Amino acid sequence: MKLEDHPTVKRYREQAEAISATKAPNTLDAEWLKQQVLEAGADDVGLVEINRPELGEYQADILEIFPHTQTLVSFVRRLNPENIRCISQAVRDLEFIRTQKEADGIARKVTQVLAQKGVGALNYACGFPMDLDKWPGKMWPVSHKPIAVAAGLGHLGNNRNLLHPRFGNFILLDTVLVDREATAYDSPLDYNPCIECKLCAAVCPVGAVGNDGNFQFSNCFTHNYRERLGGFADWVENIVTSKTVRDYRKKVADPETVSMWQSLSYGICNKSSYCLAACPAGDERIGLYLADRQAYMKQVVKPLQNNTESVFVIPGSDAEAHVAKRYPHKTIRRVGNGLRPNSAQNFLASLPVVFQRNQSEGLDVTYHFTFTGEDNCEATVIIRNKTLEVKAGHVDTADLHVTADTRTWLDFLAKEKNLLWALLSRKIRIKGSPKLMMAFAKCFPS
């Protein structure tokens, strides 16, 4: 049979003629596009052009997975506030898991509607799965939060969640990438729904959300993501390094083991979503807070603060000190979080993420780093006034200069090589007081 006589080829030719007769529009009507998203089940939607200046740092990742992207369709799916405010983790997780599936279903339905019009579109995950081969770097090519901000769906609050003007932070975000321009685009909201009540800081069990707006990512990550990503990797390492069942049980309590099973079986679970639960922002949420703040504290905030639970922390971290001081009735569980850099550049980029500012109190030190071997680079790290700054190259005068073979340094961070051996073999060399090296390590416990 000749190729042109094959039934599949014939049908394709016929369909191609029909499509050419009703050519897909080069530009999509913005209102029509939004209406399709709302009819698919979204609670709000906004449109952003791919070349929006404020999305500049995210464009490369987006275009890598869908090079034809012209329009970003950002939408929200509402969460049930009562589920999220419940002290039962099971109730909270049920809402997150279900709503994420709904958001992903909405995004897929939108792409199907567009496909029927001859428009190319790609839907990315609301949360997971992610491109974990890029761990521990950026694993999500589509950054929903900055896209949603550009699309006018809200602004980030003190808790680093997107606050919608109507729904507050009781939402999940998703994005659809479309290969057509739209007739109109949305602009960022002209105010921030955050009312600066600081309740997110008041309920955070690990103190990751600060009253002054500071956010300590690794402390949030270590606790809330205990059953995901690095926390899971740490759990596996606890298994393989345990000599006996009794040894394993000393490291991991039985409830933690079965909780890991539940997360693997039923969906990714959160250890805490208190910063969402306590937030009164948004037109639909603020009434209870304004009507009676004492009642709000009693009904919403205090149950979260008084909840007895295990809190997962890095030993020696600000989080450990915070739990001991603020929540003595909660159980401190000292764990690892699996955040191990795989290159010198990754190490330098990770420093602001894992920095423990309270451990740096009193320091005013400049460090120079020179990495050699498989990854050559130079950098300056300045710790001053409980803040951290990382600069490329050697800047100013160093109080301590560290010269290290990259592989040896990374193995030392992973606790696979001894620092004394590295110093004696001159794989790692320091110029300056060893006490400054110890002070540096204290700021980045692992």
Contacts in CASP RR format, 6 or more apart in sequence:
PFRMAT RR
TARGET T0000
AUTHOR 0000-0000-0000
METHOD contacts of the structure
MODEL  1
MKLEDHPTVKRYREQAEAISATKAPNTLDAEWLKQQVLEAGADDVGLVEI
NRPELGEYQADILEIFPHTQTLVSFVRRLNPENIRCISQAVRDLEFIRTQ
KEADGIARKVTQVLAQKGVGALNYACGFPMDLDKWPGKMWPVSHKPIAVA
AGLGHLGNNRNLLHPRFGNFILLDTVLVDREATAYDSPLDYNPCIECKLC
AAVCPVGAVGNDGNFQFSNCFTHNYRERLGGFADWVENIVTSKTVRDYRK
KVADPETVSMWQSLSYGICNKSSYCLAACPAGDERIGLYLADRQAYMKQV
VKPLQNNTESVFVIPGSDAEAHVAKRYPHKTIRRVGNGLRPNSAQNFLAS
LPVVFQRNQSEGLDVTYHFTFTGEDNCEATVIIRNKTLEVKAGHVDTADL
HVTADTRTWLDFLAKEKNLLWALLSRKIRIKGSPKLMMAFAKCFPS
3 9 0 8 1.000
4 10 0 8 1.000
19 118 0 8 1.000
24 117 0 8 1.000
24 118 0 8 1.000
24 119 0 8 1.000
24 180 0 8 1.000
25 117 0 8 1.000
25 119 0 8 1.000
25 180 0 8 1.000
26 180 0 8 1.000
26 181 0 8 1.000
27 180 0 8 1.000
27 181 0 8 1.000
27 182 0 8 1.000
27 183 0 8 1.000
28 71 0 8 1.000
28 119 0 8 1.000
28 178 0 8 1.000
28 180 0 8 1.000
28 181 0 8 1.000
28 182 0 8 1.000
28 183 0 8 1.000
29 182 0 8 1.000
29 183 0 8 1.000
30 47 0 8 1.000
30 182 0 8 1.000
30 183 0 8 1.000
30 184 0 8 1.000
30 185 0 8 1.000
31 184 0 8 1.000
33 47 0 8 1.000
33 71 0 8 1.000
33 73 0 8 1.000
33 178 0 8 1.000
33 182 0 8 1.000
34 45 0 8 1.000
34 46 0 8 1.000
34 47 0 8 1.000
36 110 0 8 1.000
36 113 0 8 1.000
36 114 0 8 1.000
37 45 0 8 1.000
37 73 0 8 1.000
37 75 0 8 1.000
37 106 0 8 1.000
37 110 0 8 1.000
37 176 0 8 1.000
38 44 0 8 1.000
38 45 0 8 1.000
40 105 0 8 1.000
40 106 0 8 1.000
40 109 0 8 1.000
40 110 0 8 1.000
40 113 0 8 1.000
41 77 0 8 1.000
41 102 0 8 1.000
41 106 0 8 1.000
41 109 0 8 1.000
42 75 0 8 1.000
42 76 0 8 1.000
42 77 0 8 1.000
42 106 0 8 1.000
43 75 0 8 1.000
43 76 0 8 1.000
43 77 0 8 1.000
43 78 0 8 1.000
43 167 0 8 1.000
43 171 0 8 1.000
44 75 0 8 1.000
44 76 0 8 1.000
44 153 0 8 1.000
44 164 0 8 1.000
44 166 0 8 1.000
44 167 0 8 1.000
45 73 0 8 1.000
45 74 0 8 1.000
45 75 0 8 1.000
45 76 0 8 1.000
45 151 0 8 1.000
45 153 0 8 1.000
46 73 0 8 1.000
46 74 0 8 1.000
46 75 0 8 1.000
46 151 0 8 1.000
46 152 0 8 1.000
46 153 0 8 1.000
46 186 0 8 1.000
47 71 0 8 1.000
47 72 0 8 1.000
47 73 0 8 1.000
47 74 0 8 1.000
47 151 0 8 1.000
47 182 0 8 1.000
47 184 0 8 1.000
47 185 0 8 1.000
47 186 0 8 1.000
48 55 0 8 1.000
48 71 0 8 1.000
48 72 0 8 1.000
48 74 0 8 1.000
48 147 0 8 1.000
48 150 0 8 1.000
48 151 0 8 1.000
48 185 0 8 1.000
48 186 0 8 1.000
49 70 0 8 1.000
49 71 0 8 1.000
49 72 0 8 1.000
49 181 0 8 1.000
49 182 0 8 1.000
49 185 0 8 1.000
50 59 0 8 1.000
50 62 0 8 1.000
50 63 0 8 1.000
50 69 0 8 1.000
50 70 0 8 1.000
50 71 0 8 1.000
50 72 0 8 1.000
51 59 0 8 1.000
52 150 0 8 1.000
52 185 0 8 1.000
54 146 0 8 1.000
54 149 0 8 1.000
54 150 0 8 1.000
54 188 0 8 1.000
55 72 0 8 1.000
55 146 0 8 1.000
55 147 0 8 1.000
55 150 0 8 1.000
58 142 0 8 1.000
58 143 0 8 1.000
58 146 0 8 1.000
58 147 0 8 1.000
61 138 0 8 1.000
61 141 0 8 1.000
61 142 0 8 1.000
61 143 0 8 1.000
62 69 0 8 1.000
62 72 0 8 1.000
62 141 0 8 1.000
62 142 0 8 1.000
62 177 0 8 1.000
63 69 0 8 1.000
64 141 0 8 1.000
65 122 0 8 1.000
65 124 0 8 1.000
65 141 0 8 1.000
65 142 0 8 1.000
65 177 0 8 1.000
66 122 0 8 1.000
66 177 0 8 1.000
66 179 0 8 1.000
68 120 0 8 1.000
68 179 0 8 1.000
69 122 0 8 1.000
69 177 0 8 1.000
69 178 0 8 1.000
69 179 0 8 1.000
70 178 0 8 1.000
70 179 0 8 1.000
70 180 0 8 1.000
70 181 0 8 1.000
71 177 0 8 1.000
71 178 0 8 1.000
71 180 0 8 1.000
71 181 0 8 1.000
71 182 0 8 1.000
71 185 0 8 1.000
72 147 0 8 1.000
72 150 0 8 1.000
72 151 0 8 1.000
72 175 0 8 1.000
72 176 0 8 1.000
72 177 0 8 1.000
72 178 0 8 1.000
73 110 0 8 1.000
73 175 0 8 1.000
73 176 0 8 1.000
73 177 0 8 1.000
73 178 0 8 1.000
74 144 0 8 1.000
74 147 0 8 1.000
74 148 0 8 1.000
74 150 0 8 1.000
74 151 0 8 1.000
74 153 0 8 1.000
74 173 0 8 1.000
74 174 0 8 1.000
74 175 0 8 1.000
75 103 0 8 1.000
75 106 0 8 1.000
75 107 0 8 1.000
75 153 0 8 1.000
75 173 0 8 1.000
75 174 0 8 1.000
75 175 0 8 1.000
75 176 0 8 1.000
76 148 0 8 1.000
76 153 0 8 1.000
76 162 0 8 1.000
76 164 0 8 1.000
76 167 0 8 1.000
76 171 0 8 1.000
76 172 0 8 1.000
76 173 0 8 1.000
76 174 0 8 1.000
77 99 0 8 1.000
77 102 0 8 1.000
77 103 0 8 1.000
77 106 0 8 1.000
77 126 0 8 1.000
77 171 0 8 1.000
77 172 0 8 1.000
77 174 0 8 1.000
78 99 0 8 1.000
78 167 0 8 1.000
78 170 0 8 1.000
78 171 0 8 1.000
79 95 0 8 1.000
79 96 0 8 1.000
79 99 0 8 1.000
79 170 0 8 1.000
79 171 0 8 1.000
79 172 0 8 1.000
79 276 0 8 1.000
80 95 0 8 1.000
80 170 0 8 1.000
81 170 0 8 1.000
81 277 0 8 1.000
81 285 0 8 1.000
83 91 0 8 1.000
83 92 0 8 1.000
83 94 0 8 1.000
83 95 0 8 1.000
84 92 0 8 1.000
84 95 0 8 1.000
84 170 0 8 1.000
84 273 0 8 1.000
84 276 0 8 1.000
84 277 0 8 1.000
85 277 0 8 1.000
85 300 0 8 1.000
85 304 0 8 1.000
86 92 0 8 1.000
87 303 0 8 1.000
87 304 0 8 1.000
87 307 0 8 1.000
89 269 0 8 1.000
89 270 0 8 1.000
89 271 0 8 1.000
92 270 0 8 1.000
92 273 0 8 1.000
92 277 0 8 1.000
93 266 0 8 1.000
93 267 0 8 1.000
93 269 0 8 1.000
93 270 0 8 1.000
96 172 0 8 1.000
96 270 0 8 1.000
96 273 0 8 1.000
97 266 0 8 1.000
97 267 0 8 1.000
97 268 0 8 1.000
99 172 0 8 1.000
100 126 0 8 1.000
100 127 0 8 1.000
100 172 0 8 1.000
103 126 0 8 1.000
103 172 0 8 1.000
103 173 0 8 1.000
103 174 0 8 1.000
104 123 0 8 1.000
104 125 0 8 1.000
104 126 0 8 1.000
104 174 0 8 1.000
105 123 0 8 1.000
106 174 0 8 1.000
107 123 0 8 1.000
107 124 0 8 1.000
107 126 0 8 1.000
107 174 0 8 1.000
107 175 0 8 1.000
107 176 0 8 1.000
108 123 0 8 1.000
110 121 0 8 1.000
110 123 0 8 1.000
110 176 0 8 1.000
111 120 0 8 1.000
111 121 0 8 1.000
111 122 0 8 1.000
111 123 0 8 1.000
111 176 0 8 1.000
114 120 0 8 1.000
114 121 0 8 1.000
114 178 0 8 1.000
115 121 0 8 1.000
119 178 0 8 1.000
119 179 0 8 1.000
119 180 0 8 1.000
120 178 0 8 1.000
120 179 0 8 1.000
120 180 0 8 1.000
121 176 0 8 1.000
121 177 0 8 1.000
121 178 0 8 1.000
121 179 0 8 1.000
122 176 0 8 1.000
122 177 0 8 1.000
123 174 0 8 1.000
123 175 0 8 1.000
123 176 0 8 1.000
123 177 0 8 1.000
124 140 0 8 1.000
124 141 0 8 1.000
124 142 0 8 1.000
124 174 0 8 1.000
124 175 0 8 1.000
124 176 0 8 1.000
124 177 0 8 1.000
125 140 0 8 1.000
125 174 0 8 1.000
126 144 0 8 1.000
126 172 0 8 1.000
126 173 0 8 1.000
126 174 0 8 1.000
127 140 0 8 1.000
127 144 0 8 1.000
127 172 0 8 1.000
128 228 0 8 1.000
128 268 0 8 1.000
130 139 0 8 1.000
130 140 0 8 1.000
131 139 0 8 1.000
131 140 0 8 1.000
131 141 0 8 1.000
132 139 0 8 1.000
132 229 0 8 1.000
135 229 0 8 1.000
136 230 0 8 1.000
136 338 0 8 1.000
136 339 0 8 1.000
136 340 0 8 1.000
136 341 0 8 1.000
136 342 0 8 1.000
136 346 0 8 1.000
136 350 0 8 1.000
137 346 0 8 1.000
137 349 0 8 1.000
142 175 0 8 1.000
142 177 0 8 1.000
144 173 0 8 1.000
144 174 0 8 1.000
144 175 0 8 1.000
145 156 0 8 1.000
145 162 0 8 1.000
145 173 0 8 1.000
147 173 0 8 1.000
147 175 0 8 1.000
148 154 0 8 1.000
148 162 0 8 1.000
148 173 0 8 1.000
148 175 0 8 1.000
149 155 0 8 1.000
149 156 0 8 1.000
149 162 0 8 1.000
149 188 0 8 1.000
149 189 0 8 1.000
150 186 0 8 1.000
150 188 0 8 1.000
151 186 0 8 1.000
152 186 0 8 1.000
152 187 0 8 1.000
152 188 0 8 1.000
152 189 0 8 1.000
153 162 0 8 1.000
153 164 0 8 1.000
153 173 0 8 1.000
153 189 0 8 1.000
154 162 0 8 1.000
154 163 0 8 1.000
154 164 0 8 1.000
154 165 0 8 1.000
154 188 0 8 1.000
154 189 0 8 1.000
154 192 0 8 1.000
154 193 0 8 1.000
155 162 0 8 1.000
155 163 0 8 1.000
155 188 0 8 1.000
155 189 0 8 1.000
155 191 0 8 1.000
155 192 0 8 1.000
155 193 0 8 1.000
155 194 0 8 1.000
156 162 0 8 1.000
156 163 0 8 1.000
156 194 0 8 1.000
157 163 0 8 1.000
157 169 0 8 1.000
157 192 0 8 1.000
157 193 0 8 1.000
157 194 0 8 1.000
157 200 0 8 1.000
157 281 0 8 1.000
158 194 0 8 1.000
158 196 0 8 1.000
158 198 0 8 1.000
158 200 0 8 1.000
158 201 0 8 1.000
158 209 0 8 1.000
158 210 0 8 1.000
158 213 0 8 1.000
159 169 0 8 1.000
159 200 0 8 1.000
159 204 0 8 1.000
159 209 0 8 1.000
159 275 0 8 1.000
159 276 0 8 1.000
159 279 0 8 1.000
160 209 0 8 1.000
160 215 0 8 1.000
160 275 0 8 1.000
161 169 0 8 1.000
161 275 0 8 1.000
161 276 0 8 1.000
161 279 0 8 1.000
162 169 0 8 1.000
162 171 0 8 1.000
162 173 0 8 1.000
163 169 0 8 1.000
163 192 0 8 1.000
163 193 0 8 1.000
163 194 0 8 1.000
163 279 0 8 1.000
163 281 0 8 1.000
163 282 0 8 1.000
164 171 0 8 1.000
164 193 0 8 1.000
164 282 0 8 1.000
165 189 0 8 1.000
165 193 0 8 1.000
165 282 0 8 1.000
165 283 0 8 1.000
166 282 0 8 1.000
166 283 0 8 1.000
166 284 0 8 1.000
167 282 0 8 1.000
167 284 0 8 1.000
167 285 0 8 1.000
168 193 0 8 1.000
168 279 0 8 1.000
168 281 0 8 1.000
168 282 0 8 1.000
168 284 0 8 1.000
168 285 0 8 1.000
169 276 0 8 1.000
169 279 0 8 1.000
169 281 0 8 1.000
170 276 0 8 1.000
170 285 0 8 1.000
193 281 0 8 1.000
193 282 0 8 1.000
194 281 0 8 1.000
195 280 0 8 1.000
195 281 0 8 1.000
195 286 0 8 1.000
197 279 0 8 1.000
197 280 0 8 1.000
197 289 0 8 1.000
198 210 0 8 1.000
198 211 0 8 1.000
199 278 0 8 1.000
199 279 0 8 1.000
199 280 0 8 1.000
199 301 0 8 1.000
200 209 0 8 1.000
200 274 0 8 1.000
200 275 0 8 1.000
200 278 0 8 1.000
200 279 0 8 1.000
201 207 0 8 1.000
201 209 0 8 1.000
201 210 0 8 1.000
201 211 0 8 1.000
201 213 0 8 1.000
202 278 0 8 1.000
202 301 0 8 1.000
202 305 0 8 1.000
203 274 0 8 1.000
203 275 0 8 1.000
203 277 0 8 1.000
203 278 0 8 1.000
203 301 0 8 1.000
203 304 0 8 1.000
203 305 0 8 1.000
204 210 0 8 1.000
204 220 0 8 1.000
204 272 0 8 1.000
204 274 0 8 1.000
204 275 0 8 1.000
205 223 0 8 1.000
205 272 0 8 1.000
205 274 0 8 1.000
205 309 0 8 1.000
205 311 0 8 1.000
205 323 0 8 1.000
205 327 0 8 1.000
205 330 0 8 1.000
206 216 0 8 1.000
206 219 0 8 1.000
206 220 0 8 1.000
206 222 0 8 1.000
206 223 0 8 1.000
206 272 0 8 1.000
206 311 0 8 1.000
206 313 0 8 1.000
206 319 0 8 1.000
206 322 0 8 1.000
206 323 0 8 1.000
207 216 0 8 1.000
207 219 0 8 1.000
207 318 0 8 1.000
207 319 0 8 1.000
207 322 0 8 1.000
207 326 0 8 1.000
208 215 0 8 1.000
208 216 0 8 1.000
208 217 0 8 1.000
208 219 0 8 1.000
208 220 0 8 1.000
208 223 0 8 1.000
208 319 0 8 1.000
209 215 0 8 1.000
209 220 0 8 1.000
209 275 0 8 1.000
210 216 0 8 1.000
214 357 0 8 1.000
216 318 0 8 1.000
216 319 0 8 1.000
216 355 0 8 1.000
216 356 0 8 1.000
216 357 0 8 1.000
217 353 0 8 1.000
217 354 0 8 1.000
218 314 0 8 1.000
218 317 0 8 1.000
218 337 0 8 1.000
218 339 0 8 1.000
218 353 0 8 1.000
218 354 0 8 1.000
219 313 0 8 1.000
219 314 0 8 1.000
219 317 0 8 1.000
219 318 0 8 1.000
219 319 0 8 1.000
219 322 0 8 1.000
219 356 0 8 1.000
221 229 0 8 1.000
221 337 0 8 1.000
221 339 0 8 1.000
222 231 0 8 1.000
222 312 0 8 1.000
222 313 0 8 1.000
222 314 0 8 1.000
222 317 0 8 1.000
222 319 0 8 1.000
222 335 0 8 1.000
222 336 0 8 1.000
222 337 0 8 1.000
223 271 0 8 1.000
223 272 0 8 1.000
223 311 0 8 1.000
223 312 0 8 1.000
223 313 0 8 1.000
223 319 0 8 1.000
224 270 0 8 1.000
224 271 0 8 1.000
224 272 0 8 1.000
224 273 0 8 1.000
225 231 0 8 1.000
225 270 0 8 1.000
225 271 0 8 1.000
225 337 0 8 1.000
226 271 0 8 1.000
226 312 0 8 1.000
226 335 0 8 1.000
227 235 0 8 1.000
227 259 0 8 1.000
227 260 0 8 1.000
227 263 0 8 1.000
227 268 0 8 1.000
227 269 0 8 1.000
227 271 0 8 1.000
228 263 0 8 1.000
228 268 0 8 1.000
229 338 0 8 1.000
230 337 0 8 1.000
230 338 0 8 1.000
230 339 0 8 1.000
231 335 0 8 1.000
231 336 0 8 1.000
231 337 0 8 1.000
231 338 0 8 1.000
232 260 0 8 1.000
233 338 0 8 1.000
234 335 0 8 1.000
234 336 0 8 1.000
234 337 0 8 1.000
234 338 0 8 1.000
235 252 0 8 1.000
235 256 0 8 1.000
235 260 0 8 1.000
238 248 0 8 1.000
238 251 0 8 1.000
238 252 0 8 1.000
239 248 0 8 1.000
242 248 0 8 1.000
242 251 0 8 1.000
253 310 0 8 1.000
253 333 0 8 1.000
255 310 0 8 1.000
256 310 0 8 1.000
256 333 0 8 1.000
259 269 0 8 1.000
262 269 0 8 1.000
263 269 0 8 1.000
271 309 0 8 1.000
271 312 0 8 1.000
274 304 0 8 1.000
277 300 0 8 1.000
277 304 0 8 1.000
278 300 0 8 1.000
278 301 0 8 1.000
278 304 0 8 1.000
279 285 0 8 1.000
280 286 0 8 1.000
280 287 0 8 1.000
280 288 0 8 1.000
280 289 0 8 1.000
280 296 0 8 1.000
288 295 0 8 1.000
288 296 0 8 1.000
288 299 0 8 1.000
288 300 0 8 1.000
289 296 0 8 1.000
305 327 0 8 1.000
306 329 0 8 1.000
307 330 0 8 1.000
308 329 0 8 1.000
308 330 0 8 1.000
308 331 0 8 1.000
309 330 0 8 1.000
309 331 0 8 1.000
310 330 0 8 1.000
310 331 0 8 1.000
310 332 0 8 1.000
310 333 0 8 1.000
311 319 0 8 1.000
311 323 0 8 1.000
311 327 0 8 1.000
311 330 0 8 1.000
311 331 0 8 1.000
311 332 0 8 1.000
311 333 0 8 1.000
312 333 0 8 1.000
312 335 0 8 1.000
313 319 0 8 1.000
313 320 0 8 1.000
313 323 0 8 1.000
313 332 0 8 1.000
313 333 0 8 1.000
313 334 0 8 1.000
313 335 0 8 1.000
314 320 0 8 1.000
314 334 0 8 1.000
314 335 0 8 1.000
314 336 0 8 1.000
314 337 0 8 1.000
314 445 0 8 1.000
314 446 0 8 1.000
315 334 0 8 1.000
315 445 0 8 1.000
316 356 0 8 1.000
316 359 0 8 1.000
316 442 0 8 1.000
316 445 0 8 1.000
317 356 0 8 1.000
317 359 0 8 1.000
317 445 0 8 1.000
318 356 0 8 1.000
318 357 0 8 1.000
318 358 0 8 1.000
318 359 0 8 1.000
320 332 0 8 1.000
320 334 0 8 1.000
321 358 0 8 1.000
323 330 0 8 1.000
323 332 0 8 1.000
324 332 0 8 1.000
336 446 0 8 1.000
337 446 0 8 1.000
339 350 0 8 1.000
339 353 0 8 1.000
339 354 0 8 1.000
339 446 0 8 1.000
340 410 0 8 1.000
340 413 0 8 1.000
340 414 0 8 1.000
341 347 0 8 1.000
341 349 0 8 1.000
341 350 0 8 1.000
341 410 0 8 1.000
341 413 0 8 1.000
342 410 0 8 1.000
343 375 0 8 1.000
343 406 0 8 1.000
343 410 0 8 1.000
344 369 0 8 1.000
344 371 0 8 1.000
344 375 0 8 1.000
344 376 0 8 1.000
344 377 0 8 1.000
344 406 0 8 1.000
344 409 0 8 1.000
344 410 0 8 1.000
345 375 0 8 1.000
345 377 0 8 1.000
347 409 0 8 1.000
347 410 0 8 1.000
347 413 0 8 1.000
348 369 0 8 1.000
348 377 0 8 1.000
348 379 0 8 1.000
348 381 0 8 1.000
348 390 0 8 1.000
349 390 0 8 1.000
351 381 0 8 1.000
351 388 0 8 1.000
351 390 0 8 1.000
351 444 0 8 1.000
352 388 0 8 1.000
352 390 0 8 1.000
354 444 0 8 1.000
354 446 0 8 1.000
355 388 0 8 1.000
355 443 0 8 1.000
355 444 0 8 1.000
356 442 0 8 1.000
356 443 0 8 1.000
356 444 0 8 1.000
356 445 0 8 1.000
357 386 0 8 1.000
357 387 0 8 1.000
357 388 0 8 1.000
357 443 0 8 1.000
358 386 0 8 1.000
359 442 0 8 1.000
359 443 0 8 1.000
359 445 0 8 1.000
360 383 0 8 1.000
360 386 0 8 1.000
360 388 0 8 1.000
360 439 0 8 1.000
360 442 0 8 1.000
360 443 0 8 1.000
361 386 0 8 1.000
362 386 0 8 1.000
363 383 0 8 1.000
363 384 0 8 1.000
363 439 0 8 1.000
363 443 0 8 1.000
364 383 0 8 1.000
364 384 0 8 1.000
364 385 0 8 1.000
365 382 0 8 1.000
365 383 0 8 1.000
365 384 0 8 1.000
365 399 0 8 1.000
365 400 0 8 1.000
365 436 0 8 1.000
365 439 0 8 1.000
365 440 0 8 1.000
366 380 0 8 1.000
366 381 0 8 1.000
366 382 0 8 1.000
366 395 0 8 1.000
366 396 0 8 1.000
366 397 0 8 1.000
366 398 0 8 1.000
366 399 0 8 1.000
366 400 0 8 1.000
367 380 0 8 1.000
367 381 0 8 1.000
367 382 0 8 1.000
367 383 0 8 1.000
367 398 0 8 1.000
367 399 0 8 1.000
367 400 0 8 1.000
367 401 0 8 1.000
367 402 0 8 1.000
367 436 0 8 1.000
367 440 0 8 1.000
368 378 0 8 1.000
368 379 0 8 1.000
368 380 0 8 1.000
368 394 0 8 1.000
368 398 0 8 1.000
368 400 0 8 1.000
368 401 0 8 1.000
368 402 0 8 1.000
369 378 0 8 1.000
369 379 0 8 1.000
369 380 0 8 1.000
369 381 0 8 1.000
369 401 0 8 1.000
369 402 0 8 1.000
369 403 0 8 1.000
369 404 0 8 1.000
370 378 0 8 1.000
370 394 0 8 1.000
370 401 0 8 1.000
370 402 0 8 1.000
370 403 0 8 1.000
370 404 0 8 1.000
371 377 0 8 1.000
371 378 0 8 1.000
371 404 0 8 1.000
371 405 0 8 1.000
371 406 0 8 1.000
371 409 0 8 1.000
372 403 0 8 1.000
372 404 0 8 1.000
372 405 0 8 1.000
372 406 0 8 1.000
373 405 0 8 1.000
373 406 0 8 1.000
373 407 0 8 1.000
374 406 0 8 1.000
374 407 0 8 1.000
375 406 0 8 1.000
376 406 0 8 1.000
377 392 0 8 1.000
377 393 0 8 1.000
378 392 0 8 1.000
378 393 0 8 1.000
378 394 0 8 1.000
379 390 0 8 1.000
379 391 0 8 1.000
379 392 0 8 1.000
379 393 0 8 1.000
379 394 0 8 1.000
380 390 0 8 1.000
380 391 0 8 1.000
380 392 0 8 1.000
380 393 0 8 1.000
380 394 0 8 1.000
380 395 0 8 1.000
380 396 0 8 1.000
380 398 0 8 1.000
381 388 0 8 1.000
381 389 0 8 1.000
381 390 0 8 1.000
381 391 0 8 1.000
381 440 0 8 1.000
382 388 0 8 1.000
382 389 0 8 1.000
382 390 0 8 1.000
382 391 0 8 1.000
382 396 0 8 1.000
383 440 0 8 1.000
383 443 0 8 1.000
388 443 0 8 1.000
398 431 0 8 1.000
399 432 0 8 1.000
399 433 0 8 1.000
399 436 0 8 1.000
400 430 0 8 1.000
400 431 0 8 1.000
400 432 0 8 1.000
400 433 0 8 1.000
400 436 0 8 1.000
400 437 0 8 1.000
400 440 0 8 1.000
401 430 0 8 1.000
401 431 0 8 1.000
401 432 0 8 1.000
402 428 0 8 1.000
402 429 0 8 1.000
402 430 0 8 1.000
402 437 0 8 1.000
403 428 0 8 1.000
403 429 0 8 1.000
403 430 0 8 1.000
403 431 0 8 1.000
404 422 0 8 1.000
404 427 0 8 1.000
404 428 0 8 1.000
404 429 0 8 1.000
405 427 0 8 1.000
405 428 0 8 1.000
408 417 0 8 1.000
408 422 0 8 1.000
408 427 0 8 1.000
408 428 0 8 1.000
409 422 0 8 1.000
409 428 0 8 1.000
411 417 0 8 1.000
412 418 0 8 1.000
412 419 0 8 1.000
412 422 0 8 1.000
412 428 0 8 1.000
413 446 0 8 1.000
415 446 0 8 1.000
419 428 0 8 1.000
422 428 0 8 1.000
423 429 0 8 1.000
423 430 0 8 1.000
430 437 0 8 1.000
END
